Amino acid sequence: MEAREELRKLRESTGMNRKEFCEYFEIPYMTETDWELGNRRVPQYLLRLMEYKVRVEGLAEKNKKGR
Protein backbone atom coordinates (compact mmCIF):
# COMPACT_ATOMS: atom_id res chain seq x y z
CA MET A 1 0.00 0.00 0.00
CA GLU A 2 1.31 3.43 -0.91
CA ALA A 3 1.96 6.04 1.76
CA ARG A 4 -0.83 8.27 0.42
CA GLU A 5 -3.32 5.42 0.81
CA GLU A 6 -2.07 4.73 4.33
CA LEU A 7 -2.51 8.41 5.20
CA ARG A 8 -6.07 8.47 3.86
CA LYS A 9 -6.97 5.29 5.77
CA LEU A 10 -5.42 6.73 8.93
CA ARG A 11 -7.43 9.94 8.57
CA GLU A 12 -10.63 8.04 7.85
CA SER A 13 -10.06 5.79 10.88
CA THR A 14 -10.21 8.89 13.09
CA GLY A 15 -13.50 10.03 11.58
CA MET A 16 -11.96 13.41 10.82
CA ASN A 17 -12.30 15.28 7.56
CA ARG A 18 -9.17 16.77 5.99
CA LYS A 19 -9.58 20.14 7.70
CA GLU A 20 -10.00 18.61 11.17
CA PHE A 21 -7.10 16.22 10.60
CA CYS A 22 -4.83 19.07 9.52
CA GLU A 23 -5.80 21.20 12.49
CA TYR A 24 -5.23 18.30 14.88
CA PHE A 25 -1.76 17.53 13.53
CA GLU A 26 -0.95 21.18 12.72
CA ILE A 27 -0.26 20.38 9.06
CA PRO A 28 -1.08 22.88 6.31
CA TYR A 29 -4.26 21.83 4.50
CA MET A 30 -2.69 21.95 1.03
CA THR A 31 0.26 19.83 2.18
CA GLU A 32 -2.02 17.08 3.46
CA THR A 33 -4.20 17.32 0.35
CA ASP A 34 -1.13 17.01 -1.89
CA TRP A 35 -0.04 13.95 0.10
CA GLU A 36 -3.42 12.24 -0.29
CA LEU A 37 -3.66 13.08 -3.99
CA GLY A 38 -0.13 11.82 -4.64
CA ASN A 39 1.24 15.19 -5.75
CA ARG A 40 3.80 15.00 -2.94
CA ARG A 41 5.09 12.10 -0.88
CA VAL A 42 4.35 11.99 2.81
CA PRO A 43 7.60 11.27 4.71
CA GLN A 44 7.49 7.75 6.14
CA TYR A 45 8.75 8.89 9.54
CA LEU A 46 5.91 11.40 9.76
CA LEU A 47 3.32 8.83 8.78
CA ARG A 48 4.63 6.49 11.50
CA LEU A 49 4.49 9.29 14.08
CA MET A 50 0.90 10.15 13.14
CA GLU A 51 -0.10 6.47 13.32
CA TYR A 52 1.53 6.25 16.75
CA LYS A 53 -0.29 9.33 18.03
CA VAL A 54 -3.64 8.08 16.74
CA ARG A 55 -3.05 4.71 18.43
CA VAL A 56 -1.78 6.15 21.74
CA GLU A 57 -4.57 8.70 22.01
CA GLY A 58 -7.18 6.13 20.98
CA LEU A 59 -8.61 8.31 18.22
CA ALA A 60 -9.53 5.40 15.96
CA GLU A 61 -11.13 3.54 18.86
CA LYS A 62 -13.20 6.56 19.86
CA ASN A 63 -14.48 6.86 16.31
CA LYS A 64 -15.52 3.19 16.19
CA LYS A 65 -17.38 3.48 19.52
CA GLY A 66 -19.18 6.59 18.33
CA ARG A 67 -20.68 4.80 15.32
QUIJO-V598560 format. One record per residue. N is the residue number from 1. RES is the residue in three letters. SS is DSSP state (A for helix, B for strand, O for the rest). NEAR is the number of other C-alpha atoms within 8 Angstrom. Layout:
{{N	RES	SS	NEAR} {N	RES	SS	NEAR}}
This chain:
{{1	MET	O	4} {2	GLU	O	5} {3	ALA	A	10} {4	ARG	A	12} {5	GLU	A	9} {6	GLU	A	9} {7	LEU	A	11} {8	ARG	A	9} {9	LYS	A	8} {10	LEU	A	9} {11	ARG	A	12} {12	GLU	A	9} {13	SER	A	10} {14	THR	A	12} {15	GLY	O	8} {16	MET	O	10} {17	ASN	O	8} {18	ARG	A	10} {19	LYS	A	8} {20	GLU	A	8} {21	PHE	A	10} {22	CYS	A	12} {23	GLU	A	9} {24	TYR	A	7} {25	PHE	A	7} {26	GLU	O	6} {27	ILE	O	9} {28	PRO	O	8} {29	TYR	A	9} {30	MET	A	6} {31	THR	A	9} {32	GLU	A	11} {33	THR	A	9} {34	ASP	A	11} {35	TRP	A	13} {36	GLU	A	11} {37	LEU	A	8} {38	GLY	O	8} {39	ASN	O	7} {40	ARG	O	8} {41	ARG	O	9} {42	VAL	O	9} {43	PRO	O	6} {44	GLN	A	7} {45	TYR	A	6} {46	LEU	A	8} {47	LEU	A	11} {48	ARG	A	8} {49	LEU	A	8} {50	MET	A	9} {51	GLU	A	9} {52	TYR	A	8} {53	LYS	A	8} {54	VAL	A	11} {55	ARG	A	9} {56	VAL	A	7} {57	GLU	O	6} {58	GLY	O	8} {59	LEU	A	11} {60	ALA	A	11} {61	GLU	A	8} {62	LYS	A	9} {63	ASN	A	11} {64	LYS	A	7} {65	LYS	A	6} {66	GLY	A	5} {67	ARG	O	4}}
